[in-house]
Amino acid sequence: MQIILALLAGSFIGGVLGFIGAGGAMLSVPILIYGFNFAPKDATVAALAIVFSAAFAGVIPKLRVKKVLVKESLIIWVLGLPTNIGGALIARHLSDHFITYGFALILIAAGTSMLLGPIQNASEKSIPPLVLIAISLIIGTMTGIFGVGGGFLAIPVLVRFFHISLEKASGSSLLIITLNCLTAFIAHSSRWSKISWATPIFMAFSAVAISIISSHHSNKISPRILRRAFSVLLYLIAIYSIFKTIKG
């Protein structure tokens, strides 16, 4: 039963990543905490492995059809390295309550960002260096401390303010998530031996398979419906996380 539940959870995570290009960690962490009784710090590290695997699988089809801003994604990853690695080191000394409360706030911010739509009939614009630096540092911090890849921030910024197509923004988000999650996972290496990896491995396995499939078919479902539904889900998870933290 545990294996079946892990496979189902991974399928859900992979589907979200493949269709939306973000949100994998925001599902993985609460699922591991409340569904499989992982400690918050262990859940964030295990989520990094799951989301890296699924995002890597999902970005490959996008790269093949040139729906990824490779240069910009690499720049965001490199610029965010100091806060990513630094955040991972800081996370070791943070309380579980801080992790869960902070994660809930990120869920609320992510849910809100998913409601932002593109500006219609506008041509693509280049991203100013200062904006790139700011985005990179914020995403790096969130990945290092909370295990969040940062796609929920990258996508609306690229789409709304720089008029990048949603498909291209989602593909770029997957590459950013892949690189950031791998970096943070390595930075958390001191915690690897404390984690029971059976459940995350099965989750990663199904997440990869579903991410590949959904990534191929992501243009067949209305992005607006997907993002609104996912936004509501994030709000509900945030409320539940806050309630559980206060209660216990």
ZAMARGU-4260 file (C-alpha; in steps of 0.2 Angstrom, whole numbers, plus 5000, padded with zeros to 4 digits):
<rodrens>
0) 5000/5000/5000 | 5014/5012/5004 | 5022/5009/4987 | 5006/5011/4978 | 5003/5028/4987
5) 5020/5034/4983 | 5018/5029/4965 | 5001/5039/4964 | 5009/5054/4973 | 5023/5054/4961
10) 5012/5053/4946 | 5002/5069/4953 | 5019/5078/4955 | 5025/5073/4938 | 5009/5078/4930
15) 5009/5095/4938 | 5027/5098/4933 | 5025/5092/4915 | 5009/5102/4912 | 5013/5118/4922
20) 5032/5118/4923 | 5032/5122/4941 | 5025/5116/4958 | 5033/5100/4960 | 5041/5104/4977
25) 5026/5113/4983 | 5017/5096/4982 | 5031/5085/4986 | 5035/5093/5003 | 5018/5093/5011
30) 5014/5075/5004 | 5030/5068/5012 | 5026/5078/5028 | 5008/5074/5030 | 5006/5059/5019
35) 5022/5049/5024 | 5026/5057/5041 | 5043/5064/5036 | 5051/5077/5046 | 5050/5094/5038
40) 5069/5095/5035 | 5070/5077/5028 | 5055/5081/5017 | 5063/5096/5009 | 5079/5086/5005
45) 5069/5071/4998 | 5058/5083/4988 | 5073/5090/4980 | 5078/5073/4973 | 5060/5069/4967
50) 5058/5086/4959 | 5075/5086/4951 | 5071/5069/4943 | 5054/5074/4936 | 5060/5091/4930
55) 5075/5084/4921 | 5064/5072/4912 | 5051/5085/4908 | 5063/5098/4901 | 5071/5086/4888
60) 5056/5087/4876 | 5055/5106/4878 | 5074/5107/4874 | 5071/5097/4858 | 5058/5108/4851
65) 5068/5124/4857 | 5055/5130/4870 | 5068/5134/4883 | 5078/5150/4886 | 5094/5141/4889
70) 5105/5156/4892 | 5094/5165/4904 | 5090/5149/4914 | 5109/5145/4916 | 5112/5163/4921
75) 5098/5162/4934 | 5105/5146/4941 | 5123/5153/4942 | 5118/5169/4950 | 5108/5160/4963
80) 5122/5148/4968 | 5127/5159/4983 | 5110/5160/4991 | 5106/5142/4986 | 5121/5134/4994
85) 5120/5147/5008 | 5102/5143/5011 | 5105/5125/5012 | 5118/5128/5026 | 5107/5139/5035
90) 5092/5127/5035 | 5102/5115/5046 | 5100/5127/5060 | 5081/5132/5057 | 5067/5124/5067
95) 5054/5113/5060 | 5041/5126/5064 | 5050/5139/5054 | 5051/5128/5039 | 5033/5124/5039
100) 5027/5142/5042 | 5039/5148/5029 | 5034/5135/5017 | 5015/5139/5019 | 5019/5158/5015
105) 5028/5152/4999 | 5013/5142/4994 | 5002/5157/4996 | 5014/5168/4986 | 5015/5154/4973
110) 4996/5152/4972 | 4994/5171/4969 | 5008/5171/4956 | 4999/5157/4946 | 4984/5169/4944
115) 4994/5182/4935 | 4991/5180/4916 | 5001/5187/4901 | 4999/5204/4894 | 4991/5201/4877
120) 4998/5206/4860 | 5015/5211/4866 | 5032/5206/4859 | 5045/5198/4869 | 5057/5209/4879
125) 5075/5206/4886 | 5077/5204/4904 | 5087/5218/4913 | 5103/5212/4922 | 5096/5218/4939
130) 5080/5209/4937 | 5089/5193/4933 | 5100/5195/4948 | 5085/5198/4960 | 5076/5183/4953
135) 5091/5172/4954 | 5095/5177/4972 | 5077/5174/4978 | 5075/5158/4969 | 5091/5152/4976
140) 5086/5156/4994 | 5070/5147/4992 | 5078/5131/4985 | 5091/5130/4998 | 5080/5133/5013
145) 5063/5126/5008 | 5067/5114/4993 | 5057/5124/4981 | 5063/5125/4963 | 5057/5143/4960
150) 5047/5139/4945 | 5031/5148/4952 | 5042/5164/4952 | 5051/5162/4936 | 5035/5159/4925
155) 5024/5174/4930 | 5039/5185/4929 | 5044/5179/4911 | 5026/5179/4905 | 5019/5195/4912
160) 5033/5207/4912 | 5044/5201/4898 | 5030/5194/4887 | 5038/5177/4885 | 5026/5164/4878
165) 5019/5152/4892 | 5026/5137/4884 | 5043/5144/4883 | 5042/5151/4901 | 5037/5134/4907
170) 5051/5125/4898 | 5064/5138/4905 | 5056/5135/4922 | 5059/5116/4921 | 5078/5119/4917
175) 5080/5132/4931 | 5071/5119/4943 | 5082/5105/4937 | 5099/5114/4940 | 5093/5122/4957
180) 5086/5106/4964 | 5102/5097/4960 | 5113/5110/4968 | 5103/5111/4984 | 5102/5092/4985
185) 5121/5091/4984 | 5122/5105/4997 | 5111/5095/5009 | 5122/5080/5007 | 5125/5079/5026
190) 5106/5074/5028 | 5106/5060/5015 | 5110/5046/5028 | 5095/5052/5039 | 5082/5049/5026
195) 5072/5034/5022 | 5073/5034/5003 | 5061/5020/4998 | 5046/5031/4997 | 5055/5046/4988
200) 5062/5034/4975 | 5045/5026/4971 | 5038/5044/4970 | 5053/5050/4959 | 5050/5035/4947
205) 5032/5038/4944 | 5035/5057/4943 | 5048/5055/4929 | 5037/5044/4919 | 5021/5055/4920
210) 5032/5071/4918 | 5038/5065/4901 | 5021/5061/4895 | 5012/5077/4902 | 5026/5088/4895
215) 5023/5081/4877 | 5005/5085/4879 | 5005/5101/4889 | 4999/5112/4875 | 4983/5102/4873
220) 4975/5108/4890 | 4970/5126/4894 | 4985/5134/4904 | 4972/5146/4912 | 4962/5132/4919
225) 4977/5122/4925 | 4985/5137/4934 | 4968/5142/4942 | 4965/5125/4948 | 4983/5123/4955
230) 4982/5140/4963 | 4967/5134/4973 | 4976/5118/4978 | 4991/5128/4984 | 4980/5139/4995
235) 4971/5124/5003 | 4988/5116/5006 | 4995/5132/5014 | 4979/5133/5026 | 4981/5115/5031
240) 5000/5117/5034 | 4997/5132/5045 | 4983/5123/5054 | 4993/5107/5057 | 5008/5117/5063
245) 4998/5127/5076 | 4989/5112/5082 | 5005/5101/5084
</rodrens>
